[in-house]
């Protein structure tokens, strides 16, 4: 727990553009007082410490503290790696059993949760996120989906399908708009919309060829 909190603190300062001081317990406690987002992360780490050791009542009490003191909900059954940062936590919801790697960054009104009626073969229904994920304000990431490493999800996007690594994601429903620094056109997307558009383009091309082959009257 202590190591994760230290890495959370250091990364939070780095993202804020501050000089990285020594991550002492006293410094982190003072930072808790003035920064509601870090306070939420700090409390989550404490609650997670209790949860993984089977102390469910203290973990549940910590979840109530997160709600009351930080105005957000972060389940202690969620498994989030080090470097976890929250900016403006108002309305943030991280559901139970969500899994995320290191350096997860969340903002206000983000929801990580399930999608009613959808689940994996093992019964799990919450998102699994890779390393270095940045989710902007208002995003909803729902269902038994996987998000690859090093992804940025634009504000107010709704992600309901698996997404690859090294990409920028945006839209409702969300789609990959850039991958490995290169723009991804709509017809190159994976999903029903791109399949439908591809079928329409193919049909139009066939009709044009047919019209070209018909003799003029």
ChimeraX commands (.cxc) that place a marker at each C-alpha (Angstrom):
marker #1 position 0.00,0.00,0.00 radius 0.5
marker #1 position 2.70,2.48,1.02 radius 0.5
marker #1 position 4.65,2.02,-2.20 radius 0.5
marker #1 position 1.56,2.54,-4.36 radius 0.5
marker #1 position 0.57,5.71,-2.46 radius 0.5
marker #1 position 4.10,7.06,-2.90 radius 0.5
marker #1 position 4.00,6.46,-6.66 radius 0.5
marker #1 position 0.51,7.99,-6.84 radius 0.5
marker #1 position 1.80,11.09,-5.06 radius 0.5
marker #1 position 4.92,11.48,-7.20 radius 0.5
marker #1 position 3.02,11.09,-10.45 radius 0.5
marker #1 position 0.31,13.54,-9.32 radius 0.5
marker #1 position 2.95,16.18,-8.72 radius 0.5
marker #1 position 4.64,15.45,-12.04 radius 0.5
marker #1 position 1.35,15.86,-13.91 radius 0.5
marker #1 position 0.79,19.13,-12.10 radius 0.5
marker #1 position 4.17,20.40,-13.31 radius 0.5
marker #1 position 5.62,20.65,-9.81 radius 0.5
marker #1 position 9.14,19.88,-8.73 radius 0.5
marker #1 position 9.21,16.39,-7.27 radius 0.5
marker #1 position 9.94,16.65,-3.53 radius 0.5
marker #1 position 10.72,13.79,-1.21 radius 0.5
marker #1 position 7.53,11.73,-0.79 radius 0.5
marker #1 position 7.40,11.75,3.00 radius 0.5
marker #1 position 4.30,10.72,4.94 radius 0.5
marker #1 position 3.88,14.25,6.33 radius 0.5
marker #1 position 4.02,15.83,2.87 radius 0.5
marker #1 position 1.41,13.39,1.56 radius 0.5
marker #1 position -0.91,14.05,4.51 radius 0.5
marker #1 position -0.70,17.81,3.94 radius 0.5
marker #1 position -1.37,17.24,0.23 radius 0.5
marker #1 position -4.48,15.25,1.20 radius 0.5
marker #1 position -5.90,18.31,2.94 radius 0.5
marker #1 position -5.74,20.56,-0.11 radius 0.5
marker #1 position -6.31,18.10,-2.96 radius 0.5
marker #1 position -9.59,16.19,-3.05 radius 0.5
marker #1 position -8.51,13.98,-5.96 radius 0.5
marker #1 position -5.38,12.73,-4.20 radius 0.5
marker #1 position -7.42,12.28,-1.02 radius 0.5
marker #1 position -9.77,9.96,-2.91 radius 0.5
marker #1 position -6.81,7.93,-4.24 radius 0.5
marker #1 position -5.18,7.80,-0.79 radius 0.5
marker #1 position -8.39,6.55,0.83 radius 0.5
marker #1 position -8.88,4.01,-1.96 radius 0.5
marker #1 position -5.41,2.57,-1.26 radius 0.5
marker #1 position -6.24,2.22,2.44 radius 0.5
marker #1 position -9.58,0.57,1.68 radius 0.5
marker #1 position -7.95,-1.73,-0.86 radius 0.5
marker #1 position -5.41,-2.76,1.78 radius 0.5
marker #1 position -8.26,-3.89,4.04 radius 0.5
marker #1 position -10.25,-5.51,1.20 radius 0.5
marker #1 position -7.52,-7.81,-0.09 radius 0.5
marker #1 position -6.91,-9.05,3.45 radius 0.5
marker #1 position -10.56,-9.91,3.98 radius 0.5
marker #1 position -11.42,-7.01,6.31 radius 0.5
marker #1 position -14.60,-6.12,4.45 radius 0.5
marker #1 position -16.20,-3.91,7.10 radius 0.5
marker #1 position -13.28,-1.44,7.35 radius 0.5
marker #1 position -13.05,-1.45,3.54 radius 0.5
marker #1 position -16.76,-0.61,3.26 radius 0.5
marker #1 position -16.35,2.21,5.79 radius 0.5
marker #1 position -13.49,3.67,3.76 radius 0.5
marker #1 position -15.71,3.60,0.66 radius 0.5
marker #1 position -18.26,5.69,2.60 radius 0.5
marker #1 position -15.51,8.15,3.51 radius 0.5
marker #1 position -14.52,8.45,-0.15 radius 0.5
marker #1 position -18.13,9.25,-0.99 radius 0.5
marker #1 position -18.57,11.78,1.82 radius 0.5
marker #1 position -15.21,13.51,1.73 radius 0.5
marker #1 position -14.38,13.36,-1.98 radius 0.5
marker #1 position -17.82,13.35,-3.68 radius 0.5
marker #1 position -17.08,10.29,-5.78 radius 0.5
marker #1 position -17.31,6.50,-5.63 radius 0.5
marker #1 position -14.29,4.22,-5.96 radius 0.5
marker #1 position -14.90,0.59,-5.07 radius 0.5
marker #1 position -12.20,-1.08,-3.02 radius 0.5
marker #1 position -12.81,-4.28,-5.02 radius 0.5
marker #1 position -11.39,-2.46,-8.07 radius 0.5
marker #1 position -7.76,-3.37,-8.75 radius 0.5
marker #1 position -5.81,-0.30,-9.88 radius 0.5
marker #1 position -2.04,-0.17,-10.34 radius 0.5
marker #1 position 0.43,2.46,-9.07 radius 0.5
marker #1 position 0.48,5.99,-10.43 radius 0.5
marker #1 position -3.31,6.36,-10.07 radius 0.5
marker #1 position -4.36,10.02,-10.44 radius 0.5
marker #1 position -7.75,11.70,-10.13 radius 0.5
marker #1 position -8.44,15.29,-11.17 radius 0.5
marker #1 position -11.66,16.97,-9.96 radius 0.5
marker #1 position -13.35,13.79,-8.66 radius 0.5
marker #1 position -16.93,15.11,-8.57 radius 0.5
marker #1 position -19.28,12.51,-10.06 radius 0.5
marker #1 position -16.52,9.95,-10.64 radius 0.5
marker #1 position -17.62,6.31,-10.36 radius 0.5
marker #1 position -15.23,3.34,-10.45 radius 0.5
marker #1 position -17.27,0.16,-10.11 radius 0.5
marker #1 position -16.36,-3.01,-8.31 radius 0.5
marker #1 position -13.97,-5.46,-9.97 radius 0.5
marker #1 position -12.68,-2.92,-12.49 radius 0.5
marker #1 position -9.04,-3.70,-13.34 radius 0.5
marker #1 position -6.48,-1.16,-14.47 radius 0.5
marker #1 position -2.71,-1.11,-14.88 radius 0.5
marker #1 position -0.25,1.58,-13.83 radius 0.5
marker #1 position -0.64,5.31,-14.48 radius 0.5
marker #1 position -4.42,5.51,-14.78 radius 0.5
marker #1 position -5.67,9.11,-14.95 radius 0.5
marker #1 position -9.34,9.98,-14.42 radius 0.5
marker #1 position -11.29,13.21,-14.35 radius 0.5
marker #1 position -14.74,14.38,-13.25 radius 0.5
marker #1 position -17.94,12.49,-14.21 radius 0.5
marker #1 position -16.01,9.47,-15.53 radius 0.5
marker #1 position -17.81,6.14,-15.11 radius 0.5
marker #1 position -16.06,2.76,-15.24 radius 0.5
marker #1 position -18.70,0.07,-14.83 radius 0.5
marker #1 position -20.77,-2.76,-16.23 radius 0.5
marker #1 position -23.23,-2.92,-19.09 radius 0.5
marker #1 position -26.49,-4.63,-18.11 radius 0.5
marker #1 position -26.79,-8.16,-19.51 radius 0.5
marker #1 position -23.23,-8.36,-20.87 radius 0.5
marker #1 position -20.46,-10.41,-19.30 radius 0.5
marker #1 position -17.42,-12.54,-20.10 radius 0.5
marker #1 position -17.34,-16.33,-20.02 radius 0.5
marker #1 position -15.91,-16.20,-16.52 radius 0.5
marker #1 position -18.85,-14.09,-15.37 radius 0.5
marker #1 position -16.95,-10.79,-15.03 radius 0.5
marker #1 position -18.64,-7.75,-16.51 radius 0.5
marker #1 position -16.40,-4.75,-15.80 radius 0.5
marker #1 position -13.74,-3.09,-17.99 radius 0.5
marker #1 position -10.09,-4.13,-17.99 radius 0.5
marker #1 position -7.71,-1.25,-18.73 radius 0.5
marker #1 position -4.03,-1.44,-19.63 radius 0.5
marker #1 position -1.16,0.84,-18.59 radius 0.5
marker #1 position -0.97,4.60,-19.18 radius 0.5
marker #1 position -4.66,5.29,-19.76 radius 0.5
marker #1 position -5.94,8.89,-19.67 radius 0.5
marker #1 position -9.72,9.26,-19.51 radius 0.5
marker #1 position -11.09,12.80,-19.90 radius 0.5
marker #1 position -14.14,14.34,-18.23 radius 0.5
marker #1 position -17.57,12.83,-18.81 radius 0.5
marker #1 position -16.40,9.55,-20.35 radius 0.5
marker #1 position -18.29,6.32,-19.84 radius 0.5
marker #1 position -16.36,3.05,-20.19 radius 0.5
marker #1 position -18.87,0.25,-19.71 radius 0.5
marker #1 position -19.14,-3.49,-20.16 radius 0.5
marker #1 position -16.81,-6.47,-20.29 radius 0.5
marker #1 position -14.37,-4.69,-22.60 radius 0.5
marker #1 position -10.60,-4.29,-22.78 radius 0.5
marker #1 position -8.66,-1.10,-23.43 radius 0.5
marker #1 position -5.05,-1.48,-24.55 radius 0.5
marker #1 position -2.00,0.39,-23.22 radius 0.5
marker #1 position -1.18,4.04,-23.82 radius 0.5
marker #1 position -4.64,5.31,-24.78 radius 0.5
marker #1 position -6.32,8.70,-24.51 radius 0.5
marker #1 position -10.12,8.76,-24.35 radius 0.5
marker #1 position -11.66,12.11,-25.29 radius 0.5
marker #1 position -14.23,13.99,-23.22 radius 0.5
marker #1 position -17.81,12.66,-23.11 radius 0.5
marker #1 position -16.99,9.54,-25.11 radius 0.5
marker #1 position -18.95,6.33,-24.54 radius 0.5
marker #1 position -16.73,3.25,-24.92 radius 0.5
marker #1 position -18.62,-0.04,-25.30 radius 0.5
marker #1 position -16.19,-2.09,-27.42 radius 0.5
marker #1 position -12.61,-3.34,-27.07 radius 0.5
marker #1 position -9.95,-0.82,-28.06 radius 0.5
marker #1 position -6.32,-1.44,-29.18 radius 0.5
marker #1 position -3.17,0.06,-27.69 radius 0.5
marker #1 position -1.49,3.34,-28.66 radius 0.5
marker #1 position -4.58,5.19,-29.80 radius 0.5
marker #1 position -6.83,8.20,-29.28 radius 0.5
marker #1 position -10.47,7.29,-28.80 radius 0.5
marker #1 position -13.50,9.56,-29.08 radius 0.5
marker #1 position -17.19,9.67,-29.97 radius 0.5
marker #1 position -20.56,8.16,-29.07 radius 0.5
marker #1 position -20.16,5.27,-29.46 radius 0.5
marker #1 position -16.41,5.72,-29.23 radius 0.5
marker #1 position -14.07,4.76,-32.06 radius 0.5
marker #1 position -10.36,5.00,-32.74 radius 0.5
marker #1 position -9.56,8.31,-34.43 radius 0.5
marker #1 position -5.77,8.05,-34.24 radius 0.5
marker #1 position -3.49,5.06,-33.82 radius 0.5
marker #1 position 0.28,5.23,-33.42 radius 0.5
marker #1 position 0.06,8.92,-34.37 radius 0.5
marker #1 position -1.78,8.30,-37.66 radius 0.5
marker #1 position -5.36,9.27,-38.35 radius 0.5
marker #1 position -7.77,6.35,-38.77 radius 0.5
marker #1 position -10.55,6.92,-41.31 radius 0.5
marker #1 position -14.10,5.82,-40.59 radius 0.5
marker #1 position -14.06,3.04,-43.19 radius 0.5
marker #1 position -10.94,1.60,-41.56 radius 0.5
marker #1 position -12.69,1.18,-38.23 radius 0.5
marker #1 position -13.81,-2.08,-36.72 radius 0.5
marker #1 position -17.51,-2.39,-35.95 radius 0.5
marker #1 position -20.99,-2.45,-37.47 radius 0.5
marker #1 position -20.99,1.18,-38.64 radius 0.5
marker #1 position -17.84,0.79,-40.73 radius 0.5
marker #1 position -19.13,-2.52,-42.13 radius 0.5
marker #1 position -22.41,-0.89,-43.15 radius 0.5
marker #1 position -20.62,2.06,-44.77 radius 0.5
marker #1 position -18.22,-0.26,-46.59 radius 0.5
marker #1 position -21.18,-2.24,-47.94 radius 0.5
marker #1 position -22.86,0.99,-49.13 radius 0.5
marker #1 position -19.68,2.19,-50.85 radius 0.5
marker #1 position -19.30,-1.19,-52.56 radius 0.5
marker #1 position -22.92,-1.11,-53.74 radius 0.5
marker #1 position -22.56,2.44,-55.08 radius 0.5
marker #1 position -19.43,1.45,-57.01 radius 0.5
marker #1 position -21.27,-1.51,-58.58 radius 0.5
marker #1 position -24.20,0.71,-59.58 radius 0.5
marker #1 position -21.83,3.27,-61.13 radius 0.5
marker #1 position -20.10,0.53,-63.15 radius 0.5
marker #1 position -23.46,-0.78,-64.27 radius 0.5
marker #1 position -24.55,2.67,-65.39 radius 0.5
marker #1 position -21.27,3.20,-67.27 radius 0.5
marker #1 position -21.75,-0.07,-69.14 radius 0.5
marker #1 position -25.31,0.70,-70.27 radius 0.5
marker #1 position -25.55,2.22,-73.77 radius 0.5
marker #1 position -26.96,5.74,-74.10 radius 0.5
marker #1 position -30.51,5.92,-75.45 radius 0.5
marker link #1:1,2 radius 0.2
marker link #1:2,3 radius 0.2
marker link #1:3,4 radius 0.2
marker link #1:4,5 radius 0.2
marker link #1:5,6 radius 0.2
marker link #1:6,7 radius 0.2
marker link #1:7,8 radius 0.2
marker link #1:8,9 radius 0.2
marker link #1:9,10 radius 0.2
marker link #1:10,11 radius 0.2
marker link #1:11,12 radius 0.2
marker link #1:12,13 radius 0.2
marker link #1:13,14 radius 0.2
marker link #1:14,15 radius 0.2
marker link #1:15,16 radius 0.2
marker link #1:16,17 radius 0.2
marker link #1:17,18 radius 0.2
marker link #1:18,19 radius 0.2
marker link #1:19,20 radius 0.2
marker link #1:20,21 radius 0.2
marker link #1:21,22 radius 0.2
marker link #1:22,23 radius 0.2
marker link #1:23,24 radius 0.2
marker link #1:24,25 radius 0.2
marker link #1:25,26 radius 0.2
marker link #1:26,27 radius 0.2
marker link #1:27,28 radius 0.2
marker link #1:28,29 radius 0.2
marker link #1:29,30 radius 0.2
marker link #1:30,31 radius 0.2
marker link #1:31,32 radius 0.2
marker link #1:32,33 radius 0.2
marker link #1:33,34 radius 0.2
marker link #1:34,35 radius 0.2
marker link #1:35,36 radius 0.2
marker link #1:36,37 radius 0.2
marker link #1:37,38 radius 0.2
marker link #1:38,39 radius 0.2
marker link #1:39,40 radius 0.2
marker link #1:40,41 radius 0.2
marker link #1:41,42 radius 0.2
marker link #1:42,43 radius 0.2
marker link #1:43,44 radius 0.2
marker link #1:44,45 radius 0.2
marker link #1:45,46 radius 0.2
marker link #1:46,47 radius 0.2
marker link #1:47,48 radius 0.2
marker link #1:48,49 radius 0.2
marker link #1:49,50 radius 0.2
marker link #1:50,51 radius 0.2
marker link #1:51,52 radius 0.2
marker link #1:52,53 radius 0.2
marker link #1:53,54 radius 0.2
marker link #1:54,55 radius 0.2
marker link #1:55,56 radius 0.2
marker link #1:56,57 radius 0.2
marker link #1:57,58 radius 0.2
marker link #1:58,59 radius 0.2
marker link #1:59,60 radius 0.2
marker link #1:60,61 radius 0.2
marker link #1:61,62 radius 0.2
marker link #1:62,63 radius 0.2
marker link #1:63,64 radius 0.2
marker link #1:64,65 radius 0.2
marker link #1:65,66 radius 0.2
marker link #1:66,67 radius 0.2
marker link #1:67,68 radius 0.2
marker link #1:68,69 radius 0.2
marker link #1:69,70 radius 0.2
marker link #1:70,71 radius 0.2
marker link #1:71,72 radius 0.2
marker link #1:72,73 radius 0.2
marker link #1:73,74 radius 0.2
marker link #1:74,75 radius 0.2
marker link #1:75,76 radius 0.2
marker link #1:76,77 radius 0.2
marker link #1:77,78 radius 0.2
marker link #1:78,79 radius 0.2
marker link #1:79,80 radius 0.2
marker link #1:80,81 radius 0.2
marker link #1:81,82 radius 0.2
marker link #1:82,83 radius 0.2
marker link #1:83,84 radius 0.2
marker link #1:84,85 radius 0.2
marker link #1:85,86 radius 0.2
marker link #1:86,87 radius 0.2
marker link #1:87,88 radius 0.2
marker link #1:88,89 radius 0.2
marker link #1:89,90 radius 0.2
marker link #1:90,91 radius 0.2
marker link #1:91,92 radius 0.2
marker link #1:92,93 radius 0.2
marker link #1:93,94 radius 0.2
marker link #1:94,95 radius 0.2
marker link #1:95,96 radius 0.2
marker link #1:96,97 radius 0.2
marker link #1:97,98 radius 0.2
marker link #1:98,99 radius 0.2
marker link #1:99,100 radius 0.2
marker link #1:100,101 radius 0.2
marker link #1:101,102 radius 0.2
marker link #1:102,103 radius 0.2
marker link #1:103,104 radius 0.2
marker link #1:104,105 radius 0.2
marker link #1:105,106 radius 0.2
marker link #1:106,107 radius 0.2
marker link #1:107,108 radius 0.2
marker link #1:108,109 radius 0.2
marker link #1:109,110 radius 0.2
marker link #1:110,111 radius 0.2
marker link #1:111,112 radius 0.2
marker link #1:112,113 radius 0.2
marker link #1:113,114 radius 0.2
marker link #1:114,115 radius 0.2
marker link #1:115,116 radius 0.2
marker link #1:116,117 radius 0.2
marker link #1:117,118 radius 0.2
marker link #1:118,119 radius 0.2
marker link #1:119,120 radius 0.2
marker link #1:120,121 radius 0.2
marker link #1:121,122 radius 0.2
marker link #1:122,123 radius 0.2
marker link #1:123,124 radius 0.2
marker link #1:124,125 radius 0.2
marker link #1:125,126 radius 0.2
marker link #1:126,127 radius 0.2
marker link #1:127,128 radius 0.2
marker link #1:128,129 radius 0.2
marker link #1:129,130 radius 0.2
marker link #1:130,131 radius 0.2
marker link #1:131,132 radius 0.2
marker link #1:132,133 radius 0.2
marker link #1:133,134 radius 0.2
marker link #1:134,135 radius 0.2
marker link #1:135,136 radius 0.2
marker link #1:136,137 radius 0.2
marker link #1:137,138 radius 0.2
marker link #1:138,139 radius 0.2
marker link #1:139,140 radius 0.2
marker link #1:140,141 radius 0.2
marker link #1:141,142 radius 0.2
marker link #1:142,143 radius 0.2
marker link #1:143,144 radius 0.2
marker link #1:144,145 radius 0.2
marker link #1:145,146 radius 0.2
marker link #1:146,147 radius 0.2
marker link #1:147,148 radius 0.2
marker link #1:148,149 radius 0.2
marker link #1:149,150 radius 0.2
marker link #1:150,151 radius 0.2
marker link #1:151,152 radius 0.2
marker link #1:152,153 radius 0.2
marker link #1:153,154 radius 0.2
marker link #1:154,155 radius 0.2
marker link #1:155,156 radius 0.2
marker link #1:156,157 radius 0.2
marker link #1:157,158 radius 0.2
marker link #1:158,159 radius 0.2
marker link #1:159,160 radius 0.2
marker link #1:160,161 radius 0.2
marker link #1:161,162 radius 0.2
marker link #1:162,163 radius 0.2
marker link #1:163,164 radius 0.2
marker link #1:164,165 radius 0.2
marker link #1:165,166 radius 0.2
marker link #1:166,167 radius 0.2
marker link #1:167,168 radius 0.2
marker link #1:168,169 radius 0.2
marker link #1:169,170 radius 0.2
marker link #1:170,171 radius 0.2
marker link #1:171,172 radius 0.2
marker link #1:172,173 radius 0.2
marker link #1:173,174 radius 0.2
marker link #1:174,175 radius 0.2
marker link #1:175,176 radius 0.2
marker link #1:176,177 radius 0.2
marker link #1:177,178 radius 0.2
marker link #1:178,179 radius 0.2
marker link #1:179,180 radius 0.2
marker link #1:180,181 radius 0.2
marker link #1:181,182 radius 0.2
marker link #1:182,183 radius 0.2
marker link #1:183,184 radius 0.2
marker link #1:184,185 radius 0.2
marker link #1:185,186 radius 0.2
marker link #1:186,187 radius 0.2
marker link #1:187,188 radius 0.2
marker link #1:188,189 radius 0.2
marker link #1:189,190 radius 0.2
marker link #1:190,191 radius 0.2
marker link #1:191,192 radius 0.2
marker link #1:192,193 radius 0.2
marker link #1:193,194 radius 0.2
marker link #1:194,195 radius 0.2
marker link #1:195,196 radius 0.2
marker link #1:196,197 radius 0.2
marker link #1:197,198 radius 0.2
marker link #1:198,199 radius 0.2
marker link #1:199,200 radius 0.2
marker link #1:200,201 radius 0.2
marker link #1:201,202 radius 0.2
marker link #1:202,203 radius 0.2
marker link #1:203,204 radius 0.2
marker link #1:204,205 radius 0.2
marker link #1:205,206 radius 0.2
marker link #1:206,207 radius 0.2
marker link #1:207,208 radius 0.2
marker link #1:208,209 radius 0.2
marker link #1:209,210 radius 0.2
marker link #1:210,211 radius 0.2
marker link #1:211,212 radius 0.2
marker link #1:212,213 radius 0.2
marker link #1:213,214 radius 0.2
marker link #1:214,215 radius 0.2
marker link #1:215,216 radius 0.2
marker link #1:216,217 radius 0.2
view
